[in-house]
């Protein structure tokens, strides 16, 4: 059997991995996790029951729901745990994105995983999603940044820490990066999963461009069971997932109704780019599923190369489409993220 040529995007993905020494691609994957924990004291494995708590913030008149998980309840005077704040994407609220239970199918809760790694893990439902209230706006990226500006002081108050790690997926990665651009003093390290920069050549962005007029005239869009299932098939690689996952998301999400805000879809169809990489000052990890239809490797490498902080990494996940956190290879995502967050500080040489 002869090898067939790779499509251009996959070929570039292979070249990007092979050129890791010059681009920093996958650099964190070579680190020893235990050695990192001993060196930095961050993200050390924790044992005991996972504690959870619910909090509220206000953006004007809108109540925003925050959800927190960590090993053991917080206690006065304890050594603070490193904070990881998770930012959800366009079509699902925070808990189905990051604290999903899929009975009989293994662990799908990123919150549980990183609580076990020793982090104090927070997330939030954005304006118009999940348990949060709604202003009636379309909850675009700019609105999402304002949500974060309202929520982070609650995290700082409860933990005594003003600076924290941020992790966003899909449009949540755009929200997180835009927040890092707006309030760099709040961001320790930044993880961007399934990010979109300009969207050039990305099939899913092309599909959304055809619906621009609808998104402009409607602040909400349909998000029923069929739409949720389509998230797992639209890139043409449904084998990346256990199809019990969308059914678990449907059960968790449809109790909030079959419509959600349309603003991030409009932004990704008409207003890209939404983040200036030169203004993102924190260390950055970018993670792309090789089959992700919301971006191309070229698009993300363009963003990556403009980042001003030399402490940056680019990781491509094999056999993975857009929704890496729900994929069969989510353990590779956890591994890359854990390595990056627990990395020791670089030594200044001049």
C-alpha positions in Angstrom: 0.0 0.0 0.0 1.4 3.4 -0.9 1.0 6.6 1.2 -1.5 9.1 -0.2 -0.5 12.8 -0.1 -1.8 14.7 2.8 -4.3 17.6 2.3 -2.5 20.9 2.6 -3.7 21.7 6.1 -2.6 18.3 7.5 0.7 18.6 5.7 1.4 21.9 7.3 0.3 20.4 10.7 3.0 17.7 10.2 5.6 20.3 9.3 4.7 22.5 12.2 5.2 19.6 14.6 8.5 18.7 13.0 9.7 22.3 13.3 8.9 22.4 17.0 12.4 23.7 17.9 11.8 26.9 16.1 8.1 27.5 16.8 7.9 26.1 20.3 5.3 23.5 19.1 4.6 20.9 21.7 7.6 22.0 23.8 5.7 21.4 27.0 5.0 17.8 26.2 8.6 16.8 26.9 8.5 18.0 30.5 8.2 15.6 33.4 5.1 16.4 35.4 6.3 15.3 38.7 9.5 17.2 38.4 7.5 20.3 37.6 5.3 19.9 40.6 8.4 19.5 42.8 10.0 22.6 41.2 7.0 25.0 41.2 4.6 23.7 43.8 1.8 24.3 41.2 -0.7 21.8 40.1 0.4 19.1 42.5 -1.9 16.0 42.6 -4.6 16.2 45.3 -6.5 13.5 47.1 -9.9 13.7 48.9 -13.4 14.6 47.9 -14.0 17.3 45.3 -15.9 20.2 46.8 -18.1 22.5 44.7 -19.6 25.9 45.3 -21.9 28.3 43.5 -21.4 32.1 43.4 -23.0 35.1 41.8 -21.8 38.3 40.2 -23.6 41.2 38.6 -23.0 42.9 35.3 -25.3 45.9 35.7 -28.7 44.3 36.3 -27.7 40.9 34.9 -26.9 38.1 37.4 -24.0 35.9 36.3 -23.6 32.4 37.7 -20.2 31.2 38.7 -19.3 27.5 39.5 -16.2 26.4 41.5 -14.6 23.0 42.1 -11.5 22.0 44.1 -10.3 19.2 46.4 -11.6 20.1 49.8 -13.6 23.1 51.0 -11.6 26.4 51.2 -10.3 27.2 54.7 -9.1 30.4 56.2 -5.4 30.7 56.4 -4.6 27.9 54.0 -2.0 28.1 51.3 -3.8 29.3 48.1 -4.2 26.9 45.3 -3.4 28.0 41.7 -6.6 29.3 40.0 -7.8 28.1 36.6 -10.7 30.0 35.1 -12.6 28.3 32.2 -14.4 30.3 29.6 -17.1 28.5 27.6 -17.9 28.8 23.9 -20.9 29.7 21.7 -23.4 26.9 22.0 -23.2 25.5 25.5 -23.1 26.9 29.0 -20.3 26.4 31.5 -21.2 23.2 33.2 -21.9 21.1 30.2 -18.7 22.5 28.6 -16.4 21.8 31.6 -18.2 19.7 34.2 -20.1 17.2 32.0 -21.1 13.7 33.3 -21.4 11.0 30.7 -22.5 7.9 32.6 -20.4 4.8 31.9 -18.0 6.6 29.5 -15.2 7.8 31.8 -14.3 11.3 32.9 -15.4 14.3 30.9 -15.2 17.0 33.6 -12.2 19.2 33.0 -13.1 20.8 36.3 -12.7 17.4 38.1 -9.5 16.6 36.3 -7.8 19.9 37.2 -9.2 19.9 40.7 -7.4 16.6 41.1 -4.3 18.2 39.7 -4.3 20.6 42.6 -6.1 23.6 41.0 -8.9 25.8 42.3 -11.1 25.7 39.2 -13.8 28.2 38.3 -16.1 28.8 35.4 -19.1 31.0 34.6 -22.3 31.1 32.4 -22.1 34.1 30.2 -24.9 36.6 29.7 -27.9 34.7 28.3 -26.5 31.2 28.9 -27.3 28.5 31.4 -28.0 29.6 35.0 -27.1 33.3 34.3 -29.6 36.0 33.6 -29.9 37.7 30.2 -29.6 41.3 29.3 -31.4 40.6 26.0 -28.3 41.4 24.0 -26.6 38.9 21.6 -23.8 38.1 24.0 -21.0 38.9 21.6 -17.3 38.8 22.4 -17.3 42.3 23.7 -20.2 41.4 26.1 -18.3 38.3 27.1 -15.3 40.4 28.1 -17.6 42.6 30.2 -18.9 39.4 31.9 -15.4 38.4 32.8 -14.6 41.9 34.1 -17.6 41.5 36.4 -16.9 38.0 37.5 -13.1 38.0 38.2 -13.4 40.3 41.2 -15.6 37.7 42.9 -12.9 35.0 42.3 -10.2 37.4 43.6 -12.3 38.2 46.7 -13.0 34.5 47.5 -9.4 33.3 46.9 -7.3 36.3 47.8 -5.6 36.1 44.5 -5.8 38.8 41.8 -4.0 36.9 39.1 -5.0 33.5 37.6 -4.7 31.1 34.7 -7.4 31.4 31.9 -8.5 28.6 29.6 -11.0 29.1 26.8 -12.4 26.9 24.0 -13.8 27.9 20.6 -15.4 31.4 21.0 -14.5 31.0 24.7 -10.9 31.1 23.6 -11.6 34.4 21.7 -13.3 35.7 24.9 -10.4 34.7 27.1 -7.8 36.2 24.7 -9.8 39.4 24.4 -10.0 39.7 28.2 -6.2 39.0 28.4 -5.8 41.9 26.0 -8.1 44.2 28.0 -6.9 43.3 31.5 -3.3 41.8 31.2 -2.7 42.3 34.9 -5.3 39.6 35.7 -3.8 36.8 33.5 -1.0 34.5 34.7 -1.1 31.9 31.8 -3.5 31.6 28.9 -4.7 28.5 27.2 -6.5 28.9 23.8 -8.2 25.7 22.5 -9.9 25.6 19.1 -9.2 29.3 18.7 -10.0 31.2 15.5 -7.9 34.2 14.4 -9.0 35.5 11.0 -10.8 32.3 9.9 -9.4 32.4 6.4 -10.1 29.1 4.7 -11.9 27.5 7.6 -15.0 25.6 6.4 -17.2 26.3 9.5 -16.5 30.0 9.4 -17.4 30.0 5.7 -20.8 28.4 6.6 -21.5 31.1 9.2 -20.6 33.8 6.7 -23.6 32.7 4.7 -25.9 33.5 7.7 -24.5 37.0 8.5 -27.8 38.8 7.8 -29.7 36.4 10.1 -27.3 36.9 12.9 -27.4 40.7 12.4 -31.2 40.7 12.7 -31.6 38.1 15.4 -30.0 38.3 18.9 -30.8 34.6 19.4 -30.4 31.5 17.3 -31.8 27.9 17.5 -29.8 25.4 19.5 -31.9 22.2 19.6 -30.9 18.6 19.9 -30.1 18.4 16.2 -27.8 21.4 16.4 -25.9 20.0 19.4 -25.4 16.7 17.5 -24.1 18.6 14.5 -21.2 20.0 16.5 -19.8 16.5 16.6 -20.3 15.7 12.9 -19.8 19.0 11.0 -16.0 18.6 10.6 -16.5 15.2 9.0 -14.7 13.3 11.8 -17.4 12.1 14.1 -15.2 9.1 15.0 -13.2 11.7 17.1 -16.1 11.4 19.7 -18.2 8.9 21.6 -21.7 9.8 20.5 -23.0 9.4 24.0 -21.4 12.8 24.6 -23.8 15.0 22.6 -26.7 13.1 24.2 -25.4 14.0 27.7 -25.0 17.6 26.5 -28.6 17.6 25.2 -29.9 16.4 28.5 -27.9 19.1 30.4 -28.6 22.0 28.0 -32.2 21.8 26.7 -33.6 22.5 30.2 -32.4 26.0 29.4 -34.4 26.1 26.2 -33.7 25.7 22.5 -32.4 29.2 21.8 -29.1 30.8 22.7 -27.4 34.2 21.9 -26.1 34.6 18.4 -23.4 37.3 19.0 -20.3 35.1 18.9 -21.5 33.5 15.6 -22.0 37.0 14.1 -18.5 38.0 15.4 -16.9 35.0 13.9 -18.8 35.4 10.6 -18.3 39.2 10.1 -15.9 40.7 12.5 -12.7 38.6 12.6 -10.0 39.2 13.8 -11.3 40.1 17.3 -7.9 39.8 19.1 -4.6 41.6 18.3 -1.9 39.0 19.2 0.6 41.7 19.8 -1.5 42.9 22.7 -1.7 39.5 24.4 1.2 39.7 26.9 0.8 36.5 28.9 2.4 33.2 28.2 0.1 31.4 25.7 -0.6 27.8 24.9 -2.5 27.3 21.6 -4.1 23.8 21.0 -5.7 22.8 17.7 -7.4 19.6 16.8 -5.9 18.6 13.4 -9.4 18.3 11.9 -10.9 21.5 13.4 -13.1 23.2 10.8 -13.1 26.5 12.7 -9.6 27.3 11.8 -6.6 26.3 9.7 -3.1 25.6 11.0 -1.8 28.5 8.9 -4.3 30.9 10.5 -3.3 29.9 14.0 0.5 29.9 13.3 0.1 33.5 12.0 -1.4 34.5 15.4 1.2 32.4 17.3 4.2 34.0 15.6 3.0 37.5 16.5 2.7 36.8 20.3 5.2 39.0 22.1 5.9 36.6 25.0 8.6 34.1 24.2 7.0 31.7 26.7 4.5 30.2 24.2 3.6 26.8 22.8 1.6 25.4 19.9 0.2 21.9 20.1 -1.7 20.0 17.4 -3.8 17.1 18.7 -4.1 14.0 16.4 -7.4 12.3 15.5 -9.3 15.3 17.0 -11.8 17.8 15.5 -13.1 21.1 16.9 -14.4 20.0 20.3 -11.2 18.7 21.8 -12.4 18.7 25.4 -15.2 16.2 24.6 -13.0 14.1 22.2 -11.6 10.6 22.6 -8.2 12.3 22.8 -9.1 14.7 25.6 -6.4 13.1 27.8 -3.8 14.6 25.4 -5.4 18.0 25.9 -5.3 17.6 29.7 -1.6 16.6 29.4 -0.6 19.5 27.3 -2.5 22.0 29.5 -1.2 20.6 32.7 2.4 20.8 31.5 2.0 24.3 30.4 0.3 25.6 33.5 2.8 23.9 35.8 5.9 25.1 33.9 8.6 26.7 35.9 9.2 30.4 35.3 11.9 31.1 32.6 15.2 32.4 33.7 15.9 36.0 32.5 19.3 36.2 30.8 19.6 39.9 30.0 
